[in-house]
Amino acid sequence: MAGVKKRNSINEDDEDKRPSATELVETLAQLQLTNKNEGKVLYLQGVKNNWCWRSMCFANQNFRAYYTLQLFNTRLNLTKKAMDKIVDEGCVPRRFFKKVTTVASLGCGPGSDICGLKSFLTETFPYSSRCKQPPSCTGYDSELGWMRYLLQLGLQFESREINESFFNNMEKVDVILMSFSCYEISREFLRDKDGKCSLWKTVSQKAKFVLNIDNAASKARDALPSEKEGFQHFTLNDDLGNKAIVHFKFAVDN
Ligand SMILES: C[S@@+](CC[C@H](N)C(=O)[O-])C[C@H]1O[C@@H](n2cnc3c(N)ncnc32)[C@H](O)[C@@H]1O
């Protein structure tokens, strides 16, 4: 018995020594950042443009690395904070998340939202079977350059353009995450006469729980989901003091 206890404690110690998602990703980003100045210039252009970057930025290795070093940890924490609030305030039953087996992030970038959700799951269900069987998480992004980041984190990645035909072929999942990506992705979708984007109806049909986070002051405002599509929302401050707007929808029958 004592031997079993000892083995368990060695495993726990080993787990403590494992690098965190942020450490793993930052190590990769440092290696990828061969021209810091280029990355910084492109990053600051987007910050000035209400936190919206052109697609040519995402195609640039130095931009991706610089962006990751600036924002990965902040966005991981933001997703976790949003999830904690949603569950603590009883908006979605905690037990739902115990059974989550499939997660998709749309416009995943370096995968911070998936890591935030995984961190929430690990903390919420620390001693249960939930932790031994992590959900299958896939990041989708049109920019292939993010693949290394997702693989570094042990996540799956598919280089895909998110549009109507993407959803026609997409299997349903338990959770869809969208973090600071709806402004760009929504451009691929039709708008009704009130300007409402068809993206949200389409996304809602593919997951039981949808979480969308964006900058409260960004250009994404017109692209955000609304109560009309069954979404609730609240605001949160990220670690850098920026105000984020969180939209979520829970439809267990999906
Ligand atoms: C501002 S970044 C957000 C990245 C990450 N989710 C985060 O929170 O940091 C937007 C991402 O959406 C991706 N993207 C934009 N339009 C897309 C589309 N139609 N299909 C797939 N990915 C898209 C971009 O390549 C980029 O990685």
The ligand as an ORCA input file, in Angstrom:
! r2SCAN-3c Opt
* xyz 0 1
  C      -7.416     37.688    -34.174
  S      -6.960     36.036    -34.508
  C      -7.544     35.188    -33.075
  C      -6.709     33.983    -32.770
  C      -7.032     33.281    -31.462
  N      -8.369     32.698    -31.483
  C      -6.872     34.197    -30.266
  O      -7.788     34.304    -29.435
  O      -5.795     34.790    -30.136
  C      -8.122     35.571    -35.787
  C      -7.777     34.218    -36.411
  O      -8.854     33.847    -37.266
  C      -8.307     33.270    -38.437
  N      -9.328     33.420    -39.499
  C      -9.836     34.565    -39.993
  N     -10.782     34.314    -40.918
  C     -10.871     32.963    -40.998
  C     -11.675     32.067    -41.768
  N     -12.604     32.509    -42.614
  N     -11.483     30.747    -41.599
  C     -10.574     30.274    -40.729
  N      -9.804     31.063    -39.975
  C      -9.938     32.389    -40.098
  C      -7.025     34.029    -38.681
  O      -6.108     33.298    -39.485
  C      -6.535     34.223    -37.254
  O      -5.679     33.182    -36.863
*
